[in-house]
Amino acid sequence: MHQQPQKAWLAGAIMLFASVVVGVAFRGAGMGLLALILLWLATRDYWLPVRYYVNEKGAGVRYLGAAFEVPWERVKYVTITSEGAKLSPLPPRSRLEPFRGVYLRFADNREQVLEAIAFWREQTAGKRTN
C-alpha cells in the first residue's frame, strides 16, 4: 500500500462514499459495486505493491495484473517532477502524451533514478526511433 497510510484511508473512504452515491443514484447495489470496482482499477497502482525498474532494456512498472514498460529507443521525452519521472514515447505537445509512457515514482532514491535514466538514455542515444 501507499507510503502514507492516512491518505490511503482517506482515498478509500472517498471511493466508498462515491460508490454509495452511485448506488443510491442508480437505485441498485450492482451499480455501486461496479463504481467501486472501476475506481479501484483506476487507482490500483496506489493500492497494490508496485515494482519499478530501470535497466539496459528500458524502464517500467509492474504490479498485480499489469506491467507497463518503455524501451530506451522509444523514449522521446522525460518530464521530471518532485515525485517522479515520466518517460514518454511521444513528443511533449502530443494530445496522447499524458496517457502514454511510464511514470517512475521516487522513494528516497531521486538522484539514483535520475542518474540511471541519464546513463541509459546516453547509452542508447544512437538507437532511438523517430
C-alpha positions in Angstrom: 0.0 0.0 0.0 1.0 3.6 -0.3 3.7 5.1 1.9 1.3 7.5 3.6 -1.4 5.3 5.2 -3.6 8.2 6.4 -4.0 9.3 2.7 -4.8 5.7 1.7 -7.6 5.6 4.3 -9.0 8.9 3.1 -8.8 7.8 -0.5 -10.6 4.5 0.4 -13.3 6.4 2.3 -13.9 8.7 -0.7 -14.1 5.8 -3.1 -16.6 4.0 -0.8 -18.7 7.2 -0.4 -18.7 7.8 -4.2 -19.8 4.1 -4.8 -22.6 4.5 -2.3 -23.7 7.7 -4.0 -23.7 5.9 -7.4 -25.6 3.0 -5.9 -28.3 5.3 -4.5 -28.5 7.5 -7.6 -29.0 4.5 -9.9 -31.1 2.6 -7.3 -29.0 -0.5 -7.3 -26.2 -2.0 -5.3 -24.8 -3.5 -8.5 -24.1 0.0 -9.9 -22.4 1.0 -6.7 -20.3 -2.1 -6.7 -19.4 -1.5 -10.4 -18.4 2.1 -9.5 -16.2 0.8 -6.6 -14.5 -1.8 -8.9 -13.9 0.8 -11.6 -12.5 3.3 -9.1 -10.2 0.6 -7.6 -9.0 -0.4 -11.0 -8.2 3.3 -11.9 -6.2 3.6 -8.7 -4.7 0.2 -8.4 -1.1 1.4 -8.5 -1.9 3.3 -5.4 -3.2 0.2 -3.5 -1.1 -2.7 -4.8 2.7 -3.3 -4.3 4.5 -1.6 -7.2 7.9 -2.6 -8.6 9.7 -0.1 -10.7 12.8 -0.9 -12.7 15.4 0.8 -14.8 17.8 -1.4 -16.8 19.6 -1.7 -20.1 16.4 -2.5 -22.0 14.2 0.3 -20.7 12.2 1.4 -17.7 8.9 0.0 -16.4 6.5 -0.5 -13.6 4.9 -3.8 -12.5 2.1 -4.6 -10.2 -0.5 -7.3 -9.8 -2.3 -7.7 -13.2 -0.4 -5.1 -15.1 3.0 -4.2 -16.5 4.0 -1.1 -18.4 7.4 -0.5 -19.9 9.1 1.6 -22.5 12.3 0.7 -24.2 15.0 3.4 -24.2 15.0 3.5 -28.0 11.4 4.8 -27.8 11.8 7.4 -25.1 11.5 10.8 -26.7 10.8 13.0 -23.7 11.4 12.9 -20.0 9.5 15.0 -17.5 10.8 15.3 -14.0 8.6 16.3 -11.1 9.1 16.4 -7.4 7.5 12.9 -7.1 8.9 11.1 -10.1 10.0 11.0 -13.7 7.7 10.4 -16.7 9.3 8.6 -19.7 7.2 9.2 -22.8 7.4 7.7 -26.3 5.6 10.7 -27.6 6.6 14.4 -28.1 5.7 16.7 -25.2 2.9 18.5 -27.1 1.1 15.4 -28.2 -2.5 15.1 -27.1 -1.9 11.5 -26.1 1.3 12.1 -24.2 -0.4 12.2 -20.7 -1.7 8.7 -21.4 1.4 7.0 -22.7 4.7 6.1 -21.2 5.9 5.1 -17.7 5.9 7.2 -14.6 8.6 6.2 -12.1 7.8 7.4 -8.6 10.8 8.4 -6.4 11.1 6.8 -2.9 14.2 8.1 -1.2 16.2 7.5 -4.4 15.6 10.5 -6.6 19.2 11.0 -7.5 19.9 7.3 -8.3 16.8 7.1 -10.5 17.8 10.3 -12.4 21.3 9.1 -12.8 20.1 5.7 -14.2 17.8 7.4 -16.6 20.6 9.7 -17.9 23.0 6.8 -18.1 20.8 4.5 -20.1 19.5 7.3 -22.4 23.0 8.2 -23.2 24.0 4.6 -23.9 21.1 4.2 -26.4 21.2 7.7 -27.9 22.2 6.4 -31.3 19.5 3.7 -31.4 16.4 5.9 -30.9 13.5 5.6 -33.3 11.6 8.7 -34.6 
